[in-house]
């Protein structure tokens, strides 16, 4: 391949990557959001929240009721982009009565077995109480948030390394898992 052709291919790739970054994303779930837990990252203040779609009687609306969405530093809400699904999308989710079990793609890809259970119950005031639970240090605990410690590198920061993932639960429980496999992204 000639040097000129190689440069043109590289420029077209760079131009395509820049165009992808500049494409505006659409707002999602305008006013019907509920956040059950969220994932934060060490590189910025943006968070991925996980909400659920449920009926007034607290049953699940669909066979896949859990959905992720971004809450940006500026308060804006956005859907995940296709390139973000391997990290923050849902690997699987299954519904059984008042419970949904799901796994986050990025955890599963790094060998972190952390199924997350969403439970829906109707409270005394007829409202729905939905909580997420997972194992933290071997004990089932209500999951409040997850924090990913990472370092960005590469072209426009599209690559990097995950160093650790910390799960935070109720009663100040926490478990830090050091990334040991598939840590580069």
C-alpha positions in Angstrom: 0.0 0.0 0.0 1.4 3.4 -0.9 2.2 6.0 1.7 -0.4 8.4 0.3 -3.1 5.7 0.5 -2.1 4.8 4.1 -2.4 8.5 5.1 -5.8 8.8 3.4 -7.1 5.7 5.2 -5.8 7.0 8.6 -7.4 10.4 7.9 -10.7 8.9 7.0 -10.6 6.8 10.2 -9.8 9.9 12.3 -12.5 12.0 10.5 -15.0 9.2 11.2 -14.1 9.0 14.9 -14.4 12.8 15.2 -17.8 12.8 13.4 -19.0 10.1 15.8 -18.0 12.2 18.8 -19.8 15.2 17.4 -23.1 13.6 16.7 -25.6 14.9 19.2 -27.3 12.4 21.3 -31.0 12.4 22.0 -32.6 13.0 25.4 -34.2 9.9 26.8 -36.9 9.1 29.3 -37.7 12.8 29.7 -39.6 12.9 33.0 -40.2 9.2 33.9 -36.8 8.3 35.2 -36.1 6.4 38.4 -32.6 5.6 39.5 -32.2 2.4 41.5 -28.4 2.5 41.6 -25.6 4.2 39.5 -22.1 3.8 38.3 -19.6 6.6 38.6 -16.1 6.8 37.1 -12.9 8.4 38.2 -12.3 10.4 35.0 -15.4 12.7 35.1 -18.6 13.4 36.9 -20.9 11.7 34.5 -22.9 8.7 35.9 -24.7 5.7 34.4 -28.0 5.2 36.2 -30.1 2.0 36.1 -33.8 2.5 36.3 -36.8 0.2 35.9 -40.1 0.3 34.1 -42.9 -0.8 36.4 -46.7 -0.7 36.5 -48.8 1.1 39.2 -49.3 -2.3 40.9 -45.5 -2.7 41.1 -45.3 -5.4 38.5 -42.7 -5.1 35.7 -43.9 -3.4 32.5 -41.9 -5.5 30.1 -39.8 -8.7 30.1 -36.7 -6.5 30.2 -37.6 -3.7 32.5 -34.1 -2.5 33.6 -32.6 0.2 31.4 -29.3 2.3 31.7 -29.0 6.0 30.9 -26.5 8.7 31.4 -26.8 11.5 33.9 -24.2 14.0 32.8 -22.3 16.4 35.0 -24.5 19.2 33.7 -27.7 17.4 34.7 -28.6 16.4 31.2 -29.9 12.9 30.6 -29.0 10.8 27.6 -29.2 7.3 26.2 -26.1 5.1 26.0 -24.4 5.2 22.7 -23.8 1.9 20.9 -20.1 2.1 21.6 -20.9 2.4 25.4 -23.1 -0.7 25.6 -20.2 -3.1 25.9 -19.2 -1.3 29.1 -22.5 -0.2 30.7 -25.2 -2.1 28.9 -27.0 -5.1 30.3 -25.5 -8.5 29.6 -28.7 -10.3 30.5 -31.9 -9.8 32.5 -34.5 -12.2 33.6 -37.8 -11.6 35.3 -39.5 -13.8 37.9 -42.5 -12.5 39.9 -41.3 -9.3 41.7 -37.6 -9.8 40.9 -35.3 -9.0 38.0 -31.8 -10.4 37.8 -29.3 -8.6 35.6 -25.6 -8.3 34.9 -23.7 -5.3 33.6 -21.7 -6.1 30.4 -18.4 -4.5 31.7 -18.4 -6.4 34.9 -19.1 -9.7 33.2 -16.4 -9.1 30.5 -13.8 -8.6 33.3 -14.7 -11.8 35.1 -16.6 -10.1 37.9 -19.6 -12.2 38.7 -22.0 -9.7 40.3 -25.6 -10.5 39.4 -27.8 -7.6 40.6 -31.3 -8.3 41.8 -34.0 -5.7 41.6 -37.0 -6.3 43.9 -40.3 -4.5 43.7 -42.7 -4.4 46.6 -45.7 -2.3 47.3 -45.3 -0.1 50.4 -48.0 0.8 53.0 -48.8 4.1 51.2 -49.5 2.1 47.9 -46.3 3.3 46.3 -43.7 0.9 44.8 -40.4 0.4 46.6 -37.7 -0.9 44.2 -34.2 -1.7 45.4 -31.2 -3.4 44.0 -29.2 -6.1 45.8 -25.9 -7.8 45.2 -23.2 -9.7 47.2 -20.8 -7.4 48.8 -18.0 -9.2 50.6 -20.0 -12.4 50.5 -23.2 -10.9 52.0 -26.3 -9.8 50.2 -26.6 -6.1 50.6 -28.7 -3.3 49.1 -26.6 -1.8 46.2 -26.4 2.0 46.2 -23.6 2.7 43.7 -20.6 1.4 42.0 -17.4 3.3 41.3 -14.9 2.5 38.5 -11.3 3.7 39.0 -9.8 4.0 35.5 -7.2 5.8 33.5 -7.9 7.1 30.0 -5.4 7.0 27.2 -5.3 6.6 23.5 -6.9 8.5 20.7 -9.4 11.1 22.2 -9.4 9.1 25.4 -11.3 6.3 23.8 -9.1 3.7 25.4 -7.6 3.1 28.8 -7.3 0.8 31.7 -9.8 -0.2 34.5 -7.9 -0.4 37.7 -10.6 -1.4 40.2 -14.4 -1.5 40.7 -15.8 -0.7 44.1 -19.4 -1.7 45.1 -21.1 0.4 47.8 -24.0 -0.9 49.7 -26.3 0.1 52.6 -24.8 0.3 56.1 -21.5 1.5 54.7 -20.6 -1.9 53.2 -18.1 -1.8 50.3 -16.1 -4.2 48.3 -13.2 -3.2 46.0 -12.3 -5.6 43.2 -9.0 -5.1 41.5 -9.2 -5.7 37.8 -7.2 -8.8 36.8 -8.5 -9.6 33.3 -9.6 -7.7 30.2 -8.7 -4.4 32.0 -7.9 -2.5 28.8 -10.7 -0.8 26.9 
